[in-house]
Amino acid sequence: MNEKNIITKEYDYSNKVPMIEYITYLVNYCNEIYENFKKLVSDDEEKNKMLKIDYKDYQYKKSYSSKFEIRINSKNYNYITCNDIISFKSAVENGNLNNVNKLVIEVNLDFGRGKNGNIENHENKFEIIFSPYDIKYKRNSNYTDQSMDLIENNIKEILDKFPTVNCIFCNKEMNYV
C-alpha cells in the first residue's frame, strides 16, 4: 500500500474561470483536509504519549513542514497569507480577491511513519496556482498512498467543475480541419 515512490504530477486548468465562489469551495475542501490531517497527527501523538520510547510506533508523526496556506498577490503589490477558511473568507469580504496577480493554495501533509528511531518521512504537497491564463495543479509525494491519491482526485474533481472558457489564449478543444 505505502511504498516509496516519487510522484510528481501536474495538471493544466488554464481554460477554467477562477470565480470567487468556486475558489472558496476549493479552499474550504483543502481546509477540511488539513484539519482532518491535524487530528490524525494529534490522535497518533496521544496514542504514543504514554508508551516507552522503544514501543512508540507512529502512523502520522508530526512534521514541521506540514501546513495549509493561501497566498494572495494583488496587482498593487499587496501580499496576503491566509491559513484557514475563516481568514480567507475575511480576505474575500475585504475585496482582496479583486485584481489578483496570483493566488496559490498550498497544502503540505507531511508526516513521519514507523517505530521511534526508524521513522520514514512521508512528503505530500498539493499546490494549486491561479495566474491569469495559467492555472496549474501540482502534486508531489515520495510514497504511494491511497489516502493521498484520494485527495489528489478530489481536488481534480473540484477543479473540473469550474466553468470553462476556451479563448485565443487557452483553447483545450480539439479542432481538426
N, C-alpha and C positions, 0 to 999 in steps of 0.2 A: 504494500500500500504506500508506504513512505520510503521511497528510495532516492538516493542522491542523484540529482539530475538538474542540469542548468536549463531553466525555462525562461526564454525571452520572447515575448510576443508583442506585436504592435498592430493596432487596428486603425484604419483611417476612416474618420467620420466627418470629413471636411465638407460634405454636402448636407450636413444636418444644421438645423436652425437652433442655436442655443438660447431658447427663450427662458426667461427667469423661472417660470413655474416648473419647467422640466428640469432645470438645473437644481432647483430647490428640492425636488423629489429625489434626484440622484444624490445630493448632499445628505438628505435625510437617511437614505438607504446606507450610505457609507458611514454615517454617524452611528446607526444601529449596529452595523457590523463591528465597528470599533468598540462600542460599549459592550457588546456580547463577548468580544475578544478579551477586553479588560476583566470581565467577570470570570472567564475561563482561567486567566492568569492568577487572579486573586484566589479563586477556589483551589487551584493547584498549590499555591503558596500555603494556604491554610491547611491543606491536606498533609503537606510535608513538614509543617512547622514543628510538630511535636515529635517527629522521628529523629533518631540519631543520624548523624551525618552519613554513615555508611548505608543507611536504609532509604535515604531520600531518592525518589525516582520521579522525575518531572515529565509531564506531558506538555505543559505550557509555562516554562520558567520565564520570568520577566526579562525582557531585553530593553535596554535604554534607548534603542533606536526605533522602537515601535512608537507610532504617532498617527494622528489624524489632523490634517491641516488643509485649509483652503486659503490660497494666496490670490489676492485681487490686485492687479496692477492697472491703474486707470491711466488714461491718456494725459492727464495733468500731473503725472508722476507721483500720484498718491498711492502708497502701498499699504494694504490692509491684510492682516492674517487673522483667520478665524479658526478656532479649534473645536467647535461643536456647532450643532444646528441652530442653537439659540443665538450665538454671536453672528452666524451667517445671516439669519433672518433679520437681525438688527441692521446688518450692513445693507441688506436689500431695502429695508424700510427707510434707511437714511440716504437712499439714492446712490449707493456706492457701486451698484452694478450697471450704472449708466456710463457710456463712453469708456468701456473697458478695453485695454490693450491686450490683456492676457488674464486668464483665470485658470488656476491649477488646483485640482483636487488630488491630494495625496493621502493614501492610507498605507502605512507600514505595519504589517502584522508579523513582526519578527519575534521569535521566541527560542528558548532552548529546550531540548528534549533529551532525556536519558538519565542515567544514575549520576548522583553527585560525583564529580571528579572526571566524568566522561560524558559531558553534555555537548551535544551537537547543536550548532546554531542553525536555525531554520529562518531563512530570509524570504519575505513575501512583500513585494512592493507593487501597489496598484496606483497608477497615475493617469489622470485624465486632464489633458491640456487643451484649453479653448483659446485659440488665437483667431483673428479674422481669416477666414477661408483655409484654416489649418487646424483641424481638431483631431487629436490623437489620443488613443487609449493604449497604455502600456502595462504589461505585467512582467515582473522579474522575480523569479524564485530559484532557490537552489535545491529544492526537493519536490518530487511529485507528491501531491497531497490532494485527496478528493475534496476536502472542505475548501481548499483554496481554488480548486478548479470550479467548484460551485459558485464561489464569489465572483470569479472571472466571468463566468457565463451569465450570472445575474446582472452584472454591470453591463455586459454586452446587450442583454435583453432590454434594459432600461434605455441605453443609447439608441438601440434600434427603433424605439418608439418615438424618438424626437422627430419633429417634422423634417421632411427632406425637400430641398430645393436644388435642382440642377441648374447651373448657370454657366456663363462662359469661363468663370474662374475655377469651377469644380463641377464636372458632369460625370456622374457614375453610370449613366445609361449606356447600354451597349448599342450603338447605331452602326449598322452595316449598310454599305451602299451597294 
